[in-house]
Amino acid sequence: MRIILFSSRQYDIETFTGANSGHGYDLHFQESHLDSETAVLAQGYEVVCPFVNDRVDAAVLERLYAGGTRMIALRSAGFNHVDLATAEHLGTCSRSARATSRSTRFWRNRTS
């Protein structure tokens, strides 16, 4: 599974690379913030992992979905930066929370 993490910093690279050692996901780290212009960088990634200051509005969600993204895994406790109505309209809003050092919420395509 290909995963891209936006707004990545060195501590993200270290933490996620270490946590991934037993799983073998194809992780890619992007320093840019996620927004309507940078969403194209996620083309072909099944999972996009934004941070709290990234924009996950309708335009971004639609571009991500068109590019093959089917899961948004938030690296933030809140989700006020996510357009939940659009996520649900696209069929990507089935929530489950996973306990980590930072709360992570998953928006997963119901068909996956």
Buried (B, 14 or more C-beta within 10 A) or exposed (E): EBBBBBBBEEEBEEBBEEEEEEEEEEBBBBEEBBBBEBBEBBEEBBBBBBBBEBBBBBBBBBBBBEBEBBBBBBBBEEBEBBBBEBBEBBBBBBEEEEEEEEBBBBBBBEEE
